[in-house]
């Protein structure tokens, strides 16, 4: 997955800043645990929402490899706030996955911070990923 983001940087030596939530959604097996790793069938074209304090703040669709990427407004949300109040919710029906996936429910995951990446010496990206998707009936 390749994402290109244009970030204006004003003034020499100033660092831009992004918070990204990214990862891959896998189809669940026939249990409701660890849907993001043990089953290697990706959930392509799935609608996924970032939900904070019970309200969807953004949505996207996974690509053909189950990958997704959200750029979160760092002026509106801090990393601790995201980790405490936000989660990922896959809205698409689990029936879109091959059997033996559950026929009801949806996938959810809490989030974890995995560190920062500096790009080009002037853009800091804070990386947040799903802890692990699980089926919520």
Secondary structure, DSSP 8 states (H G I E B T S, - for coil): ----------STT--EEEEEEEEE-B---SSSS-TTTSS--B-TT-EEEEEETTEEEEEEE--TTSEEEEEE-TTT--HHHHHHHEEEEE-S-GGGS-SSS-SS-EEEE-EEEEEEEEETTTEEEEEEEES--EEE-
